[in-house]
Amino acid sequence: MQIKSRSLAANETGAAAVIAFLGLLTIGGFFFFQYGLGYQPCPLCLEQRNAFYVSVPLAALLLLGAGYGASRKVLLLGFAVIALVMLWNAGLSAYHAGVEWGFWKGPTDCTGPVGNLGSAGDWLNVVAVRIAIVARSREVDKPATGGTTCTTTTVAPLVFDQPAGTGLPVTVTVAGDTADWTCYRYRVFESVIPLRNVAWRPS
């Protein structure tokens, strides 16, 4: 009986630890997107965060309670609260996704422009993603003797320039840089990443 009790306590401790860890990762993720990448959350995004603000502290309390021998009924009640909160949040997430994709109406703040992403049907037709990276040399070239302007690079680099003449110019000016962009050397790297299992998608 004692061995069984220890096993249950270990399971409850592990479950609480996993919930707290994954919740903290999620919180760190949406803070990174907001403050690191500059993506401002809409009202529904902010509301979805509440589930993690409740579940992570509660999971931490359950972790401590399991370690100090709290009643199993109390622990199960705590897990039930977390499950209900996350179930509610899952429904809110589905509603939010439907608003973003235009399946139904919702807050106008959650349907604002985020670029031309197309419809759900458009995304089902995507079979590959094309990316380009423009690398700049670390060292600054000096103007030719007697000159005042650099001639290292005279034309801004182009990406996706195949066929020739169809490329997109890239702005390579860096704010706060004391050297002109023409004093650097640039190199463009491009790749096409196929999306796997696209053929299995329903037509």
Residue pairs with C-beta under 8 A, 6 or more apart in sequence:
8 72
9 66
9 69
12 62
12 66
12 72
12 75
12 79
13 63
13 66
13 67
15 79
16 59
16 60
16 62
16 63
16 66
16 79
17 59
17 63
19 55
19 56
19 59
19 62
19 82
20 56
20 59
20 60
20 63
23 52
23 55
23 56
23 59
24 56
26 52
27 49
27 52
27 53
27 56
30 41
30 45
30 49
33 39
34 40
34 41
41 49
42 107
42 109
42 110
42 112
43 107
43 109
43 110
44 92
44 95
44 96
44 99
44 106
44 107
44 110
45 96
45 110
47 92
48 89
48 92
48 93
48 96
50 89
51 85
51 86
51 88
51 89
51 92
54 81
54 82
54 85
55 82
55 85
55 86
58 78
58 81
58 82
59 82
61 78
62 70
62 75
62 78
62 79
65 74
65 75
65 78
66 75
95 104
95 106
96 106
96 110
98 104
98 106
99 105
99 106
99 107
99 110
99 111
100 110
100 111
101 119
101 120
102 111
102 119
117 123
124 201
126 195
126 198
127 194
127 195
127 198
128 192
128 193
128 194
128 195
129 192
129 193
129 195
130 160
130 190
130 191
130 192
130 193
131 190
131 191
131 192
131 193
132 159
132 160
132 188
132 189
132 190
132 191
133 188
133 189
133 190
134 157
134 159
134 170
134 172
134 186
134 187
134 188
134 189
135 186
135 187
135 188
135 189
136 172
136 184
136 185
136 186
137 184
137 185
137 186
140 179
140 183
140 184
141 150
141 152
141 183
141 184
141 185
142 150
142 183
143 149
143 150
143 151
143 183
144 151
149 180
149 182
150 179
150 180
150 182
150 183
151 182
152 182
152 183
152 184
152 185
153 181
153 182
153 183
153 184
153 185
153 186
154 182
156 169
156 170
156 171
156 172
156 181
157 169
157 170
157 172
157 186
157 187
157 188
158 167
158 168
158 169
158 170
158 188
159 167
159 168
159 170
159 188
159 190
160 166
160 167
160 168
160 190
161 167
161 168
172 181
172 184
172 186
173 181
174 181
